[in-house]
């Protein structure tokens, strides 16, 4: 018997498809990652789209200077577990450099 996709299954499938299309068509993509719930959802979709292979893009965290220490520790632990590249840029550094 054929199982019908639920609305959420369909949305997840579309998100996986879009992530694969972006990775395949863009020359220098990154996945912005703040450590929040939305970023974690996108990271999970990336896992479903590309695992067991490597992600075809790095994660990028824009450090506002207002992160909880636990968020940064979680980010670093997750990046290490997944074996993905992490790019961190600091807002204050950009302000200071003009």
C-alpha positions, 0 to 999 in steps of 0.5 A, spaced: 500 500 500 502 506 497 503 511 503 501 518 502 506 524 504 503 528 510 503 536 509 510 536 513 513 530 509 512 534 503 515 541 506 521 537 508 522 534 501 521 541 498 526 543 503 531 538 502 530 539 494 532 546 495 538 545 499 541 541 494 539 545 488 542 551 492 549 547 493 549 545 486 548 551 482 551 556 487 559 558 487 560 559 494 554 558 498 554 558 506 549 556 511 548 561 516 548 558 523 546 562 530 545 556 534 537 558 534 532 553 533 531 556 525 538 554 524 538 547 527 532 546 523 536 548 517 542 544 519 538 538 520 535 539 513 542 539 510 544 533 514 538 529 511 540 532 504 547 530 504 549 525 509 553 520 509 557 525 505 560 532 507 556 538 506 558 542 500 558 548 504 561 551 511 557 554 516 557 561 518 556 564 525 556 572 525 558 573 532 554 579 535 557 579 542 551 577 545 551 570 545 550 566 551 557 562 552 552 555 552 550 557 545 557 558 543 560 551 546 554 548 543 556 551 536 563 548 537 561 541 540 556 540 534 561 543 529 566 538 531 561 532 531 559 533 524 566 535 522 564 541 518 567 547 517 565 553 521 567 560 519 566 566 524 565 573 523 565 578 529 560 584 528 564 588 533 571 587 528 567 590 522 565 596 526 572 597 529 575 596 522 570 601 519 
